Amino acid sequence: MDQKEIDELEPKYTGNQRDLTEGEAEAIVHDPNYRNEADDELGIDRSIANGLAYGIFRRT
């Protein structure tokens, strides 16, 4: 990983309190639960769709 990629992860995972090491950044990126915003093709549309589906199928 280059320093630019590591710098992009720091605000989210450290709150800009410290610098991530290259090993820490690699572990974050290879974590199965990690989702890169650029990889998420639906983004906000997914949350809107989920909200609408909840409203449609909810029984009162």
C-alpha positions in Angstrom: 0.0 0.0 0.0 1.2 3.5 -0.7 1.0 6.3 1.8 -2.0 8.0 0.1 -4.1 4.9 0.6 -3.1 4.6 4.2 -3.9 8.3 4.8 -7.4 7.8 3.4 -8.0 5.1 6.1 -6.7 7.0 9.0 -9.6 9.4 9.7 -12.1 6.6 9.9 -10.1 4.1 11.9 -8.0 6.3 14.2 -9.9 9.5 14.3 -6.7 11.3 13.2 -5.2 10.5 16.6 -2.2 8.6 15.2 -0.8 7.2 12.0 -1.6 3.7 10.8 1.3 1.4 10.1 1.3 -0.4 6.7 0.5 -3.7 8.5 -2.5 -2.2 10.2 -3.8 -0.7 6.9 -3.3 -4.0 5.1 -5.2 -5.8 7.9 -8.1 -3.3 7.6 -8.3 -3.7 3.8 -8.2 -7.5 3.9 -10.8 -7.7 6.7 -13.9 -9.5 5.4 -16.1 -6.9 6.9 -14.3 -4.0 5.3 -16.3 -2.1 2.7 -14.7 0.5 0.5 -17.1 3.3 -0.4 -15.8 3.2 -4.0 -16.7 -0.5 -4.2 -20.2 0.0 -3.1 -22.2 0.4 -6.3 -25.5 1.1 -4.6 -24.4 3.3 -1.7 -27.2 5.6 -0.5 -29.6 3.9 -2.9 -29.3 0.7 -0.8 -30.3 2.4 2.4 -33.2 4.1 0.6 -34.4 0.8 -0.8 -34.2 -0.8 2.6 -36.2 1.9 4.2 -38.8 1.8 1.5 -39.0 -2.0 1.8 -39.4 -1.7 5.5 -42.2 0.8 5.1 -44.0 -1.3 2.5 -43.9 -4.6 4.3 -44.4 -3.3 7.8 -47.7 -4.2 9.4 -49.4 -1.7 11.7 
